[in-house]
Amino acid sequence: MGNILKDVYLNLDSSKNQFEVDKNDTKWLDFNFNAGSNYYFSRNSSLGGAAVSLEVLEKMGLETKVAGSNLKLSNGELIDPDNSAEIYRYILISDSKASYLVPSKEKTTDFVPPAESVDYLYIDRSANLDLNAVKKIETYLELSEKTKLILYLNTSNIYNLKPLFPRAELFVLEENGTESEKTYALELKQTHPSRIIKVSESKFSYQNISENISPTRIDISTHLSLYSIGAATIIGGFILGNSVEESLKMARVNVENSKLDAVMELLELKDVASNLEPTENLELIAANLLLPKKGILAADESGGSIKKKFAKLNIPDTYDNRRDYRNIFFTTEGLEQYVNGVILFDETARQFADNGQNFVDYLTSKRIIPGIKVDQGLELFPDSLEKYTKGLDGLSERLHEYYNLGLRFAKWRAAFEVHVSDSDKVLTPTESAIEENCRILSEYAKECQAANIVPIVEPEVVYDSYYSIEKSAEVTGNILDCLFEKLREANVNLKACILKVNMILAGKQFRVQSTPEEVGQKTAEVLKAHVPEDLAGVVFLSGGQTVEQATENLAEVEKNRPFPWPVTFSFARALQDPALYAWAGDNTNYDAAREAFKARLIANTEVLP
Ligand code: 13P
């Protein structure tokens, strides 16, 4: 909803010498300027304000209505049967600069509730709502629970719109760099960082991902149109389930290539956007996987691991059951509040959510970054009891396919079993097993970055057998030293690379088990001593710790801050196991399973800084 405006463009012809120049070289219209004469050579008018949002969203294929108006798009043309544009804005263009004449007192917008319930209510930039109208909107939203609210905020409307904040799913925040803008937006940025789309005259952004814009047509680049087109396109992109990068790119394409009285159609937008240089920066994707107060869900157990898990509960290991199991996690309400990303297994990346959307697109539409396990399991070294990780063959082709499927990060696990002699000497992992696995990890990471995918490198010291916490620290430290040496040799950009690692604790069968305080302290010590500062971040696997143990230990690690990088969880078992037991292969237990999962998400995010 918003006001329908009429924008009148007056293109002043500076060559006609109708300007006076002052001592600062600023041109002023000649005192004798007469709008009725030929001092301007064109006079275009177009519908602006809410009409722009309607046109953008309709052309993206979304059925749209401006509340209380009959404005519609017909054969690509905006038709305003009631001639409802009551506000005229004059835009003076001269020497490629624009200035605006806007009414000093804008018409207030009344809220006319839609006759039928709507999926989204977007309060557009042009809306000028008084508290009375805001009250009406609140009442409407109370009755129409399913309607999602999107608010466009700038300095002039934010105070009146505040009562609607708790109900808003997304905010578009207009940034103009002024002090008052910074202050009003501060609180919102702190409380709802993942609900904010930012628009400014030079950039559109969402969290750490942004797209610079440089519209070439002066009428589009007037701030009036640029914000409206940009915001509506990003919102349309999000509603349609496009990734953040795609939505921002489409907005850039729309403001850079549209004509004001004919913005672009969805297919055209997608086409041009897909041919833009990938501005999406691997470092930013990595940073977005590590945003505060959230973790990464590892839902990437291989076929073999799932089979074993299901067998324990007599769940038939079928394609449908595996889908139903994964579906529990992905469709848990509010998942996006707890995780930045989800790691999938190849089969899952090709399966579908209940609404028919493929899981990758489904997660993307919740602005959760989907990733993929790309290693192909463990294999014994010849004549050895130690293992290496397979999967380098054909990796580059697979990564390109995954990128095209919409996957933006990958994971590769190397596993190291610790065996210690009676005289407390480390027998395994041997130096050569460490070398070779770290070399493979670095090759994998290099291939990922070449394919525009952020690598998670996961060397796991397996939490089993008989070894002390000191041995765990020693072995993990050696592995990390070797790993980062190999990554540097391979020229892997560490700022676009994430380490997934075990916590430091005594083996499961060791006579003295580690306390959470010891785990926290030793883990922090090892990380600080062996992980370079320029890495994007560190995430933990749970490694077979009990659900409570993993959370308690994570909490203790976090107490040893500060770290030079974000540190969070990327658990599989410690997040999923209670849900697996609650579900037990029976979809009538879905609610209980989701609740069990959510309890773990809450518990683990609560301990994060
Ligand atoms: P766990 O948390 O169950 O150890 O799994 C994490 C993981 O991704 C192992 O590769």
Boltz pocket constraint, residues with backbone or C-beta under 6 A from the ligand:
constraints:
  - pocket:
      binder: B
      contacts: [[A, 298], [A, 413], [A, 458], [A, 540], [A, 541], [A, 542], [A, 543], [A, 544], [A, 570], [A, 571], [A, 572], [A, 573], [A, 574]]
      max_distance: 6.0
